[in-house]
Amino acid sequence: MEIVTEIQKLKRAHNAVILAHNYQLPEVQDIADFVGDSLGLSIQAAGTDARVIVFCGVYFMAETAKILSPQKTVLIPDKDAGCPMADMIDAEQVRALKKANPQAKVLCYVNTTAEVKAECDLCCTSANAVSMVRDVLKNEKYIIFVPDQHLADHVTQQTGQEFIAWKGFCPTHVKILPEHILRQKELHPEALVIVHPECTRGVRALADRVLSTEAMCSFAREVQVRELIVGTEIGVLHKMRAENSDKVFYAATEHAVCPNMKMTTLEKVLWSLQEMRHEIILPQETIYRAKQCIRRMLEYRA
Ligand code: SF4
């Protein structure tokens, strides 16, 4: 309680806003001003008059917040909390892909570093990847998609569009196996199955819906069934349970834990505000170019 009180005091003193991704530890989600997906949080923070953003998530998320709010101080409580999938491709590898496929547009998942975004034409989220390809890129014959091969495969299944796809993957979502879903279905035959598009094709094939984390939360609120089997990082269950006390949620597997997402603790949030660390610093040019990539997606959403 003392830590929470101290965090709230420092937050007011610094005019800070605390953001927590859906996969953060429950106690971190509970002290946040906003809990959600990475892009939604960055957009929300940009719309506040806060001077400081504390991003409880992984590094590329804090970078995205900085890109959208370059005038604000953006802090990440643990600078070593990276995203292994985002780190599976760097800017040089994107440049090499572009050189080998000069006629292709480059679409990147929001789970990429700022310097990768700066090399890409367009950004997407797991929520809008299908519609971006169907609507915005419908006239493109060649599209490079980075970094998640499973999201790319999902979009191909939905749209028929083939990609020059990077072979990245989320080490947490690929831990969810078809047998986990089958086992949970056997135990809970009335339950609907919702899974994230970063899951493998075999897992997605067993789902009633393939949804982004935010879409999962909306679906959980609106659907008229009482039980849901959830195939994504287990942190999201905290929010779902808090918002739906009349429903029961089962993790597809308790092994779907992203260790990087769990690196942020209340103590680190406190130290972050006490010492104004660790500040996200990006070159102006990277901010400018990465913003173009995100802006093209936001224009489509608007
Ligand atoms: S859950 Fe997967 S995509 Fe999300 S931060 Fe962890 S490794 Fe990256």
Residues whose N, C-alpha, C, O or C-beta is under 5 A from the ligand:
A	BS01	SF4	V58 C83 P84 M85 C170 P171 T172 E233 C258
